[in-house]
């Protein structure tokens, strides 16, 4: 009888240990599945953000590089790339969602680089930020155009655009995940110094 009781006792202990091990295994498996689902959702969110930025990049690519506009407030009409993402370098014309960063910080939110134009648009229920700057080719690569060259530039003025190259960085974020995409647009100016008419409607993207 004593031997039988001992065997019965050992069986209960073994059962408790087995249940504990099974519970730990379930917790471990649950943690792995949870991490896997979280990673999958993060990948899906990134794909969605990248798709939104790709679509915005394609939309901007379809626009002519520059056309002189008649309207003094964005969106400038007729539509053009510069009219959308760099319509002016006039702080007095700044709006909360579209502003030229002249370094004064009066209407600027975030750390916008001086000489750039920042604009926010809604695309597929996401806020896409576009940070644009005129650039020129140098031995070191693409360099920002001097601030002095941007003075009083506007698509509704008679002035030729400050440069035939425009760098645009598209930014979007959602639930802690941020994605950026950088594009360089070119007006492809003729070999001689271009007039305003020569620049209108011409561009390619690289």
Phi and psi in degrees as a GROMACS rama.xvg file:
@    title "Ramachandran Plot"
@    xaxis  label "Phi"
@    yaxis  label "Psi"
@TYPE xy
-64.3935  -42.5435  UNK-2
-61.209  -41.2445  UNK-3
-63.9193  -40.5052  UNK-4
-65.5405  -42.0394  UNK-5
-62.294  -43.9048  UNK-6
-61.4607  -38.8344  UNK-7
-64.2319  -40.9576  UNK-8
-64.3606  -45.8986  UNK-9
-60.2519  -37.1826  UNK-10
-62.6247  -39.8791  UNK-11
-65.5862  -43.3557  UNK-12
-62.5882  -43.6808  UNK-13
-62.405  -38.3673  UNK-14
-64.8252  -42.7405  UNK-15
-62.3044  -44.2484  UNK-16
-62.5162  -42.0137  UNK-17
-62.7329  -42.1165  UNK-18
-63.9849  -41.2119  UNK-19
-62.8734  -44.077  UNK-20
-63.6976  -41.7512  UNK-21
-62.9925  -40.3717  UNK-22
-63.1672  -44.078  UNK-23
-62.3173  -39.5644  UNK-24
-63.5768  -41.3574  UNK-25
-63.3796  -42.4135  UNK-26
-62.5439  -42.6999  UNK-27
-63.6397  -45.2537  UNK-28
-63.4261  -41.4911  UNK-29
-61.8951  -40.0994  UNK-30
-64.5416  -41.5149  UNK-31
-63.8803  -44.0588  UNK-32
-63.8628  -41.7971  UNK-33
-62.7509  -44.1869  UNK-34
-64.2725  -38.4924  UNK-35
-64.9616  -44.026  UNK-36
-65.4097  -39.3316  UNK-37
-63.4975  -43.1305  UNK-38
-64.5973  -39.5123  UNK-39
-64.8003  -41.3163  UNK-40
-64.8026  -37.8023  UNK-41
-64.0283  -41.1778  UNK-42
-64.0144  -41.8806  UNK-43
-64.5529  -41.7324  UNK-44
-62.5583  -43.331  UNK-45
-62.4445  -43.3037  UNK-46
-60.6438  -40.1541  UNK-47
-65.1835  -45.9657  UNK-48
-61.5979  -44.0494  UNK-49
-64.3383  -37.1083  UNK-50
-66.1059  -39.9892  UNK-51
-64.1113  -44.5551  UNK-52
-67.0473  -37.3881  UNK-53
-63.3173  -41.4546  UNK-54
-65.6409  -40.0427  UNK-55
-66.6563  -39.3339  UNK-56
-61.5342  -42.1814  UNK-57
-65.939  -37.5605  UNK-58
-64.5944  -42.529  UNK-59
-67.3267  -36.5846  UNK-60
-61.9137  -32.0568  UNK-61
-74.7092  -12.5558  UNK-62
-83.4933  147.396  UNK-63
-64.8457  150.611  UNK-64
-60.1792  -48.6517  UNK-65
-151.651  138.579  UNK-66
-143.44  137.385  UNK-67
-64.9522  129.534  UNK-68
-99.5933  157.298  UNK-69
-99.9223  -22.9455  UNK-70
-91.6219  143.784  UNK-71
-99.089  8.96845  UNK-72
-132.615  137.812  UNK-73
-62.7005  146.716  UNK-74
-76.8557  133.413  UNK-75
-71.6197  147.123  UNK-76
-124.786  132.297  UNK-77
-72.985  157.362  UNK-78
-68.254  145.122  UNK-79
-158.594  168.964  UNK-80
-59.6841  -50.17  UNK-81
-65.0634  -35.7733  UNK-82
-62.4579  -28.6386  UNK-83
-84.9525  -49.2265  UNK-84
-110.304  -12.3197  UNK-85
-152.479  68.3266  UNK-86
-75.1204  -21.9765  UNK-87
-163.378  165.999  UNK-88
-125.724  47.602  UNK-89
-121.193  102.63  UNK-90
-54.625  -29.4203  UNK-91
-65.6754  -20.6335  UNK-92
-98.0044  7.37371  UNK-93
-65.3721  146.728  UNK-94
-123.062  158.987  UNK-95
-56.8008  -34.5491  UNK-96
-100.067  0.826579  UNK-97
-155.7  107.096  UNK-98
-146.339  150.873  UNK-99
-90.495  127.951  UNK-100
-89.4943  101.866  UNK-101
-97.4936  3.52347  UNK-102
94.359  -8.4383  UNK-103
-76.2661  -27.2819  UNK-104
77.7093  4.8855  UNK-105
-63.6234  -42.2492  UNK-106
-121.003  12.9585  UNK-107
-97.3557  137.555  UNK-108
-117.509  132.715  UNK-109
86.4043  -173.402  UNK-110
-99.9869  64.8622  UNK-111
-72.7617  134.019  UNK-112
-70.0404  135.897  UNK-113
-58.4201  133.919  UNK-114
93.8211  0.258651  UNK-115
-103.69  161.509  UNK-116
-116.432  127.92  UNK-117
-113.121  130.576  UNK-118
-140.779  141.19  UNK-119
-112.627  133.237  UNK-120
-131.741  160.406  UNK-121
-98.8265  122.082  UNK-122
-134.727  115.502  UNK-123
55.1188  46.728  UNK-124
65.5368  16.0758  UNK-125
-120.946  144.852  UNK-126
-84.8372  119.025  UNK-127
-106.026  122.926  UNK-128
-96.0121  133.592  UNK-129
-117.851  117.436  UNK-130
-109.622  114.014  UNK-131
-119.195  146.555  UNK-132
-151.769  142.636  UNK-133
-73.6014  137.174  UNK-134
-132.322  161.972  UNK-135
-133.973  153.547  UNK-136
-80.5224  131.561  UNK-137
-134.613  169.309  UNK-138
-56.6063  -26.5509  UNK-139
-87.8451  -1.85493  UNK-140
118.233  -147.709  UNK-141
-85.2566  127.125  UNK-142
-120.929  144.43  UNK-143
-60.9349  143.267  UNK-144
-68.0997  145.079  UNK-145
-56.6706  141.25  UNK-146
-56.622  -36.1002  UNK-147
-60.526  -31.8956  UNK-148
-71.2942  -18.2928  UNK-149
-90.1633  -11.4584  UNK-150
-53.8063  122.498  UNK-151
65.1975  12.6237  UNK-152
-67.4346  138.868  UNK-153
-157.825  147.719  UNK-154
-68.2735  -16.4966  UNK-155
-95.0741  2.77625  UNK-156
-90.6732  173.964  UNK-157
-90.6952  2.49705  UNK-158
-76.3608  144.2  UNK-159
-68.2539  144.005  UNK-160
-52.1807  144.283  UNK-161
-58.2059  -24.4101  UNK-162
-158.927  159.429  UNK-163
-91.3441  3.47377  UNK-164
-122.328  134.804  UNK-165
-132.18  125.986  UNK-166
-99.9465  128.479  UNK-167
-125.506  123.573  UNK-168
-105.107  122.872  UNK-169
-97.9316  132.288  UNK-170
-130.824  139.336  UNK-171
-148.021  146.85  UNK-172
-142.386  152.977  UNK-173
-158.422  121.109  UNK-174
52.3338  48.913  UNK-175
83.4024  -3.5158  UNK-176
-106.176  127.007  UNK-177
-119.624  140.158  UNK-178
-133.427  141.001  UNK-179
-131.394  151.651  UNK-180
-142.145  127.442  UNK-181
-109.914  130.768  UNK-182
-127.482  149.229  UNK-183
-123.204  120.703  UNK-184
-104.805  144.795  UNK-185
-127.291  139.23  UNK-186
-82.8341  -9.93731  UNK-187
47.9894  65.4323  UNK-188
-71.0995  157.237  UNK-189
-67.9065  172.439  UNK-190
-68.3824  -28.0402  UNK-191
-91.2742  167.176  UNK-192
-58.0613  121.026  UNK-193
-77.7895  145.124  UNK-194
-87.5071  171.81  UNK-195
-57.0093  -44.8867  UNK-196
-62.3919  -32.1202  UNK-197
-69.615  -29.1083  UNK-198
-85.6232  -21.1351  UNK-199
-64.3942  131.273  UNK-200
76.5697  4.5053  UNK-201
-111.326  131.51  UNK-202
-174.206  158.797  UNK-203
-141.613  164.87  UNK-204
-116.162  143.949  UNK-205
